Amino acid sequence: MKNDNKPASPSNAAAPAPASAPADQPVKHRIFLVDDHPVTREGVRVLIDQEPDLVVCGQADSAPAALQLIQRLKPDLAVVDITLKTTSGIELMKNVKALLPDLPVLIMSMHDESLYAERALRAGAKGYVMKHEASDRILVAIRSVIAGDLYLSDKMKEKMLHRLVRSRKNEVVFTIDTLSDREMEVFQLIGNGFGTRQIAEKLNLSVKTIDSYREHLKLKLRLEKGSDLVRHAIQWVRSEGVV
């Protein structure tokens, strides 16, 4: 008997190559999406595909699949989430840039830009946009990066400018860039006044695991005591305005 059931669409997929556009139609810039949430990925795909100058050429829900497809499809822009199943989007971006150094990457994440935007830019991203931004702002971010510009929100631009002109004697004297994404989360929660058990509950981790993170933080930030870690975390949260 003939089987009329059609196979389900894979989450890691490449769109068929678009036919050459007529002379009176704009060239479509090809976008590759990396996000492990299917609903979010589909929503962004629909948003992009309805634009006359943009098209999603492929998508992936994991770093390994993304690396393979991006190398094959060679899009004009990769839009990458920070939190993926097997690795962070920032680590994926570093690997992508090693293989395709000219490919611009826009980070689009639910994580607060005040916590991750600067780190993403230093790792090679050309822009950072929050997922909760209005659709038109996401499209502005995409087009800005494709055009060769950097994209950050006005609030984040102002924060970075203030940091440049701020007197060095008033700055926190350690660097946050050495921290992993999870260590950054723990550090921020410590600075916001949460205890070990509360942090464990918020991150769905054991108290023992959070204690390990606290020890790693003290080592990386060259702090001797737990009270020093709390004091520095509070100082950083206040200086950055992170909540």
C-alpha positions as CSV (number, residue, x, y, z in Angstrom):
1,M,0.0,0.0,0.0
2,K,1.3,3.5,-0.8
3,N,2.4,5.5,2.2
4,D,1.0,9.0,1.9
5,N,2.4,10.2,5.2
6,K,5.0,13.0,4.7
7,P,8.1,13.0,6.9
8,A,8.3,15.7,9.6
9,S,10.5,18.7,8.9
10,P,13.8,18.3,10.7
11,S,14.9,21.0,13.2
12,N,18.3,21.3,11.5
13,A,17.4,22.1,8.0
14,A,18.6,24.1,5.0
15,A,16.1,25.9,2.8
16,P,16.4,25.2,-1.0
17,A,18.6,27.6,-2.8
18,P,16.5,30.5,-4.0
19,A,16.2,31.1,-7.7
20,S,17.8,34.1,-9.3
21,A,15.7,37.2,-8.6
22,P,14.4,39.2,-11.5
23,A,16.2,42.5,-12.1
24,D,13.4,44.6,-10.5
25,Q,13.4,42.6,-7.2
26,P,16.0,43.2,-4.4
27,V,18.6,40.6,-3.7
28,K,17.7,38.6,-0.6
29,H,20.3,38.4,2.1
30,R,20.5,34.8,3.4
31,I,20.2,34.3,7.2
32,F,21.1,31.3,9.2
33,L,19.3,30.7,12.6
34,V,20.8,28.9,15.6
35,D,18.4,28.4,18.5
36,D,17.4,25.3,20.5
37,H,13.8,26.5,21.0
38,P,11.7,25.4,17.9
39,V,8.9,27.9,18.6
40,T,11.3,30.8,18.9
41,R,13.2,29.7,15.8
42,E,10.0,29.4,13.7
43,G,8.8,32.8,14.9
44,V,12.0,34.5,13.8
45,R,12.0,32.6,10.5
46,V,8.5,33.8,9.7
47,L,9.5,37.4,10.7
48,I,12.5,37.3,8.4
49,D,10.9,35.5,5.4
50,Q,8.2,38.1,5.1
51,E,10.7,40.8,4.4
52,P,11.5,41.5,0.7
53,D,15.3,41.6,1.2
54,L,15.8,38.8,3.7
55,V,15.4,35.0,3.7
56,V,16.2,32.2,6.1
57,C,18.5,29.8,4.2
58,G,18.9,27.3,7.0
59,Q,18.6,26.7,10.7
60,A,19.9,24.5,13.5
61,D,19.2,23.7,17.1
62,S,22.8,22.7,18.2
63,A,26.3,23.8,17.7
64,P,27.6,20.7,15.7
65,A,24.7,20.9,13.2
66,A,25.1,24.7,12.9
67,L,28.8,24.4,12.1
68,Q,28.2,21.8,9.4
69,L,25.4,23.7,7.7
70,I,27.0,27.1,7.9
71,Q,30.1,25.9,6.2
72,R,28.0,24.4,3.4
73,L,25.4,27.2,3.0
74,K,27.8,30.2,3.6
75,P,25.0,32.6,4.6
76,D,25.3,36.4,4.7
77,L,24.6,36.4,8.5
78,A,24.3,34.0,11.4
79,V,21.8,34.8,14.1
80,V,22.8,32.8,17.2
81,D,21.3,32.3,20.7
82,I,23.6,32.3,23.7
83,T,22.1,29.3,25.4
84,L,22.3,26.1,23.4
85,K,22.0,22.4,24.3
86,T,25.6,21.4,24.1
87,T,27.6,24.6,24.3
88,S,27.2,28.3,24.6
89,G,26.4,30.4,21.5
90,I,29.6,32.5,22.2
91,E,31.7,29.3,21.9
92,L,29.9,28.4,18.7
93,M,30.5,31.9,17.4
94,K,34.3,31.5,18.1
95,N,34.3,28.3,16.1
96,V,32.3,29.8,13.3
97,K,34.7,32.8,13.1
98,A,37.7,30.4,12.9
99,L,36.2,28.7,9.9
100,L,34.5,31.7,8.2
101,P,36.2,34.8,9.6
102,D,34.2,37.2,7.3
103,L,30.8,35.8,8.4
104,P,29.0,38.4,10.6
105,V,27.2,37.0,13.7
106,L,24.3,38.7,15.5
107,I,23.6,37.4,19.0
108,M,19.9,37.3,19.8
109,S,19.2,36.2,23.4
110,M,16.9,36.3,26.3
111,H,19.9,37.1,28.6
112,D,20.3,40.6,29.7
113,E,22.5,42.6,27.4
114,S,24.2,44.3,30.3
115,L,25.5,40.9,31.3
116,Y,26.6,39.5,28.0
117,A,26.7,42.1,25.2
118,E,30.2,43.3,25.8
119,R,31.5,39.7,26.1
120,A,29.8,38.8,22.9
121,L,31.4,41.7,21.0
122,R,34.8,40.9,22.3
123,A,34.4,37.3,21.1
124,G,33.6,38.5,17.6
125,A,29.9,39.3,17.4
126,K,28.8,42.3,15.4
127,G,25.7,42.9,17.4
128,Y,23.5,41.9,20.3
129,V,19.7,42.1,20.5
130,M,17.3,40.9,23.1
131,K,14.6,38.4,22.1
132,H,11.9,40.5,23.8
133,E,12.6,43.5,21.6
134,A,9.9,44.5,19.1
135,S,10.0,42.8,15.7
136,D,11.1,46.0,13.9
137,R,14.1,46.4,16.3
138,I,15.2,42.8,15.5
139,L,15.0,43.6,11.8
140,V,17.0,46.8,12.3
141,A,19.6,44.8,14.1
142,I,19.8,42.2,11.3
143,R,20.1,44.8,8.6
144,S,22.6,46.9,10.5
145,V,25.0,43.9,10.9
146,I,24.5,42.9,7.3
147,A,25.5,46.4,6.3
148,G,28.7,46.2,8.2
149,D,27.7,48.2,11.3
150,L,27.7,47.2,14.9
151,Y,24.3,46.9,16.6
152,L,23.6,47.5,20.3
153,S,20.6,49.1,22.0
154,D,21.0,52.8,22.9
155,K,21.0,51.9,26.6
156,M,23.9,49.5,26.1
157,K,25.9,52.0,23.9
158,E,25.5,54.6,26.7
159,K,26.7,52.2,29.3
160,M,29.8,51.3,27.3
161,L,30.6,55.0,26.7
162,H,30.3,55.7,30.4
163,R,32.7,52.9,31.1
164,L,35.3,54.3,28.7
165,V,35.3,57.7,30.4
166,R,34.9,56.5,34.0
167,S,38.0,57.1,36.2
168,R,40.0,53.8,36.5
169,K,40.4,54.3,40.2
170,N,36.6,53.8,40.6
171,E,36.4,50.7,38.5
172,V,36.2,47.2,39.8
173,V,39.8,46.0,39.8
174,F,39.2,42.4,38.4
175,T,38.0,41.2,35.1
176,I,34.7,39.4,34.5
177,D,35.7,38.1,31.1
178,T,37.4,35.0,32.6
179,L,34.1,33.7,33.9
180,S,32.0,31.1,32.1
181,D,28.3,31.9,31.4
182,R,27.2,29.8,34.4
183,E,29.8,31.3,36.7
184,M,28.5,34.7,35.5
185,E,25.0,33.8,36.5
186,V,26.1,32.6,40.0
187,F,28.2,35.8,40.4
188,Q,25.3,38.0,39.5
189,L,22.9,36.2,41.9
190,I,25.5,36.6,44.7
191,G,25.7,40.3,44.0
192,N,21.9,40.6,44.1
193,G,21.9,39.1,47.6
194,F,21.0,35.5,47.1
195,G,22.4,32.8,49.3
196,T,23.8,29.5,48.2
197,R,20.6,27.5,48.7
198,Q,18.5,30.2,46.9
199,I,20.9,30.2,43.9
200,A,20.7,26.4,43.8
201,E,16.9,26.5,43.6
202,K,16.9,29.3,41.0
203,L,19.3,27.4,38.7
204,N,18.0,23.9,39.4
205,L,21.4,22.8,40.7
206,S,22.5,21.2,43.9
207,V,23.9,23.2,46.9
208,K,27.2,21.3,46.5
209,T,27.4,22.4,42.8
210,I,26.9,26.1,43.8
211,D,29.6,25.7,46.5
212,S,31.9,24.5,43.8
213,Y,31.1,27.5,41.6
214,R,31.8,29.8,44.5
215,E,35.2,28.3,45.0
216,H,35.9,28.6,41.2
217,L,34.9,32.2,41.4
218,K,37.3,33.0,44.3
219,L,40.1,31.3,42.4
220,K,39.5,33.1,39.1
221,L,39.0,36.5,40.8
222,R,41.9,36.0,43.2
223,L,39.8,36.4,46.3
224,E,40.6,34.6,49.6
225,K,37.3,34.6,51.5
226,G,33.7,34.1,50.8
227,S,33.0,37.5,52.2
228,D,35.3,39.0,49.7
229,L,33.4,37.3,46.9
230,V,30.1,38.7,48.2
231,R,31.5,42.2,48.5
232,H,33.0,42.2,45.0
233,A,29.9,40.7,43.5
234,I,27.7,43.5,45.1
235,Q,30.2,46.1,43.9
236,W,30.1,44.8,40.3
237,V,26.2,44.6,40.3
238,R,26.0,48.2,41.5
239,S,28.6,49.5,39.1
240,E,26.9,47.7,36.1
241,G,23.3,48.3,37.2
242,V,22.6,44.6,36.7
243,V,19.4,43.2,38.3
